[in-house]
Amino acid sequence: MLSVTLMKSIHGQLRNIASSVRGLGLRRRHHTVLVADTAENRGMINAATHLLKVEEAK
């Protein structure tokens, strides 16, 4: 499992980046969600890596 936190706003980002952030379940800045460590989720994280903080959940 991965802990993903949205650190910066998606305002002004490209549509595919904003969609990836929303697809991860993140709604607002400093919102944290737990997601499974799958290839699909890794792809969404890689699209928006400059906006996110990713940590391995315990």
Z-matrix of the N, CA and C atoms (Angstrom, degrees):
N
C 1 1.447
C 2 1.525 1 109.54
N 3 1.331 2 114.40 1 146.35
C 4 1.450 3 121.36 2 178.78
C 5 1.524 4 109.66 3 -119.84
N 6 1.316 5 116.67 4 139.65
C 7 1.455 6 123.07 5 173.94
C 8 1.524 7 106.96 6 -98.30
N 9 1.333 8 116.97 7 117.99
C 10 1.461 9 122.17 8 -176.12
C 11 1.525 10 108.62 9 -117.30
N 12 1.338 11 116.70 10 127.56
C 13 1.457 12 122.66 11 179.99
C 14 1.516 13 109.32 12 -122.14
N 15 1.331 14 116.46 13 133.14
C 16 1.453 15 121.73 14 176.34
C 17 1.525 16 108.37 15 -83.52
N 18 1.326 17 117.03 16 111.84
C 19 1.461 18 121.72 17 -175.65
C 20 1.526 19 112.85 18 -94.43
N 21 1.327 20 117.67 19 -28.52
C 22 1.457 21 121.74 20 -179.55
C 23 1.520 22 108.94 21 -125.67
N 24 1.308 23 116.40 22 156.29
C 25 1.455 24 122.42 23 -177.92
C 26 1.529 25 111.14 24 -69.98
N 27 1.334 26 115.73 25 151.95
C 28 1.465 27 120.54 26 175.65
C 29 1.521 28 111.32 27 -88.37
N 30 1.323 29 117.21 28 -1.75
C 31 1.464 30 121.02 29 -179.75
C 32 1.531 31 109.93 30 -60.93
N 33 1.312 32 116.57 31 126.77
C 34 1.460 33 121.47 32 178.66
C 35 1.515 34 114.22 33 88.09
N 36 1.331 35 117.73 34 -1.11
C 37 1.460 36 120.58 35 179.76
C 38 1.530 37 109.76 36 -84.17
N 39 1.314 38 116.23 37 163.83
C 40 1.452 39 120.80 38 175.41
C 41 1.527 40 109.79 39 -63.43
N 42 1.319 41 115.87 40 154.44
C 43 1.461 42 121.45 41 -175.38
C 44 1.529 43 112.19 42 -61.03
N 45 1.336 44 117.52 43 -38.06
C 46 1.469 45 118.81 44 -178.97
C 47 1.529 46 111.74 45 -69.88
N 48 1.317 47 117.73 46 -31.07
C 49 1.470 48 120.90 47 177.62
C 50 1.523 49 109.45 48 -70.44
N 51 1.333 50 116.71 49 -46.49
C 52 1.461 51 120.50 50 178.96
C 53 1.527 52 110.94 51 -62.20
N 54 1.318 53 117.45 52 -38.25
C 55 1.464 54 121.27 53 178.45
C 56 1.526 55 111.29 54 -65.96
N 57 1.312 56 117.07 55 -38.01
C 58 1.468 57 120.81 56 177.99
C 59 1.522 58 110.71 57 -64.32
N 60 1.321 59 116.78 58 -41.67
C 61 1.469 60 120.77 59 179.30
C 62 1.525 61 109.73 60 -63.88
N 63 1.319 62 116.63 61 -45.53
C 64 1.463 63 120.21 62 178.77
C 65 1.526 64 111.33 63 -66.10
N 66 1.323 65 116.89 64 -34.51
C 67 1.459 66 121.43 65 177.94
C 68 1.517 67 112.92 66 -64.96
N 69 1.314 68 116.72 67 -27.05
C 70 1.459 69 121.06 68 175.79
C 71 1.525 70 111.71 69 -77.73
N 72 1.332 71 117.08 70 -11.27
C 73 1.462 72 121.15 71 179.30
C 74 1.508 73 114.01 72 96.03
N 75 1.326 74 117.24 73 10.08
C 76 1.460 75 121.11 74 -179.62
C 77 1.524 76 109.68 75 -86.96
N 78 1.337 77 116.81 76 133.52
C 79 1.453 78 120.84 77 -174.63
C 80 1.527 79 113.62 78 -113.54
N 81 1.317 80 117.70 79 -34.52
C 82 1.468 81 120.83 80 -176.05
C 83 1.525 82 109.47 81 -147.88
N 84 1.331 83 116.22 82 169.25
C 85 1.466 84 120.45 83 179.69
C 86 1.521 85 110.44 84 -59.99
N 87 1.312 86 115.76 85 143.91
C 88 1.468 87 125.43 86 178.79
C 89 1.525 88 112.48 87 65.67
N 90 1.326 89 117.64 88 17.12
C 91 1.459 90 122.46 89 173.65
C 92 1.529 91 107.64 90 -86.24
N 93 1.317 92 116.99 91 131.94
C 94 1.464 93 122.51 92 -177.54
C 95 1.519 94 109.68 93 -117.08
N 96 1.323 95 115.99 94 135.75
C 97 1.461 96 121.86 95 175.79
C 98 1.520 97 109.00 96 -131.73
N 99 1.325 98 115.65 97 156.01
C 100 1.464 99 122.27 98 173.31
C 101 1.515 100 107.67 99 -102.07
N 102 1.318 101 117.06 100 127.24
C 103 1.458 102 121.78 101 178.35
C 104 1.523 103 108.64 102 -127.56
N 105 1.318 104 115.23 103 154.09
C 106 1.464 105 120.59 104 177.53
C 107 1.528 106 109.62 105 -70.74
N 108 1.311 107 116.00 106 148.53
C 109 1.468 108 121.43 107 -179.77
C 110 1.526 109 109.05 108 -85.45
N 111 1.338 110 115.89 109 77.20
C 112 1.465 111 121.60 110 -179.87
C 113 1.523 112 109.29 111 -114.07
N 114 1.308 113 115.97 112 166.28
C 115 1.462 114 120.75 113 179.30
C 116 1.533 115 111.12 114 -62.66
N 117 1.328 116 117.03 115 -37.31
C 118 1.462 117 120.77 116 -179.81
C 119 1.526 118 111.26 117 -64.47
N 120 1.332 119 116.38 118 -46.24
C 121 1.463 120 120.10 119 179.23
C 122 1.525 121 111.21 120 -67.76
N 123 1.333 122 117.34 121 -37.05
C 124 1.470 123 120.45 122 177.24
C 125 1.523 124 110.81 123 -61.95
N 126 1.329 125 117.23 124 -37.61
C 127 1.455 126 121.14 125 177.75
C 128 1.515 127 112.02 126 -63.87
N 129 1.325 128 117.33 127 -41.98
C 130 1.468 129 121.06 128 178.09
C 131 1.530 130 110.72 129 -67.46
N 132 1.324 131 115.96 130 -37.81
C 133 1.467 132 120.11 131 177.79
C 134 1.527 133 110.16 132 -65.71
N 135 1.333 134 117.51 133 -42.73
C 136 1.462 135 120.84 134 -179.93
C 137 1.516 136 112.25 135 -64.62
N 138 1.329 137 118.04 136 -30.36
C 139 1.463 138 121.22 137 178.97
C 140 1.522 139 111.12 138 -67.53
N 141 1.328 140 117.30 139 -31.26
C 142 1.460 141 121.09 140 -174.58
C 143 1.524 142 112.04 141 -122.30
N 144 1.314 143 117.02 142 29.76
C 145 1.470 144 120.51 143 -173.97
C 146 1.531 145 113.09 144 -60.00
N 147 1.332 146 118.09 145 -26.95
C 148 1.465 147 121.25 146 -179.07
C 149 1.530 148 112.27 147 -75.48
N 150 1.331 149 118.00 148 -9.09
C 151 1.458 150 122.03 149 -179.94
C 152 1.523 151 112.57 150 -108.30
N 153 1.326 152 117.19 151 -11.45
C 154 1.456 153 122.10 152 -168.60
C 155 1.512 154 113.17 153 -113.86
N 156 1.335 155 114.34 154 157.19
C 157 1.463 156 122.01 155 167.31
C 158 1.527 157 105.49 156 -119.23
N 159 1.324 158 116.74 157 123.31
C 160 1.462 159 121.68 158 -175.78
C 161 1.521 160 108.66 159 -117.59
N 162 1.334 161 115.10 160 130.73
C 163 1.460 162 121.33 161 177.53
C 164 1.519 163 109.06 162 -134.34
N 165 1.310 164 116.11 163 152.26
C 166 1.460 165 121.16 164 175.66
C 167 1.528 166 107.68 165 -76.21
N 168 1.327 167 117.45 166 124.11
C 169 1.457 168 121.50 167 179.37
C 170 1.520 169 109.32 168 -78.25
N 171 1.313 170 115.22 169 149.29
C 172 1.462 171 120.14 170 -176.71
C 173 1.495 172 111.75 171 -89.16
